[in-house]
Amino acid sequence: MIQKINLRKASVLSIILMLVCIAVGTSCTATQQSQTILDITEVTGGLGKVTMTVKNIGDSTAENIIIILSVKGGIFNKINIEKICSGCDACGTTIEPNAIKTESTSEAGFIIGFGPITITASAEAANTPKVEKTYTGFVLGPYVIVTQ
């Protein structure tokens, strides 16, 4: 009989201890490092190029940025330009909170042609999830117009 009482007490104490550990663990995870979030705020056309703007809307620095800007389409799908930026001496590899980074396809090539295009813009960092948006546009000679 005494063993049953001791076993019950030990079981109740174990459950209480587990609940305390879970509560402490939950409060510890709530105070972990701040979330960093990237957002593609703008994609515009221009004379032979497409430009995108990425903003860090989080509250910590986004590190080891990778930005990809792709333009495909036109008549007979002759337009196929992709710009991949993983940082350089001029633009760096980080984006501070509330800061922006702008990339353009102009380094990848001059866009010229005719017809509808699909523009895919994506950005990610070592400490952020990937964000990707797709736009449509139209190319009329060297003029690129983003419609969406």
C-alpha positions, 0 to 999 in steps of 0.5 A, a space after each residue: 500500500 505504501 508503495 502505491 502511494 509513493 508511486 502515485 506521488 512520484 507520477 504526479 511530481 513527474 507530470 508537474 516537472 514535465 509541465 514546468 519544463 515545457 513552460 520554460 522551453 516555450 518561453 525560451 523559444 519566444 525570446 530567440 533571435 528576431 525574424 528577418 523578412 525580405 519583400 520584393 517591393 517593386 519591379 519596373 521596366 525600362 530601356 532594355 532592362 527590368 529592375 527590382 527592389 528588395 526591402 528588408 522588412 524584418 528587424 535584423 540584418 539579412 545575410 548572404 543575399 541571393 537575388 534572381 531576376 529572370 525575364 522570358 518570352 517575346 515572339 518565338 521565346 527569343 527573350 531569355 535573360 537571367 540575372 543572379 546576384 549573390 553580392 559583390 564588392 560594390 553592393 555587398 551581401 547584406 541588407 540592414 533592417 528597413 534598407 533596400 537593395 536594387 538589382 537590374 538585368 542590365 548586367 546580364 544583357 540588353 532586352 530587345 524584341 516584341 511580345 509578352 514576357 514573364 518576369 520572375 523575381 526572387 530573393 533569399 538570405 541565409 537567415 530568411 525564407 525565399 520570397 518570389 513574385 511573378 509579373 507579366 509585361 510586354 516588350 516593344 523593341 527596346 522598351 520593357 513595360 511591366 503590367 502587373 
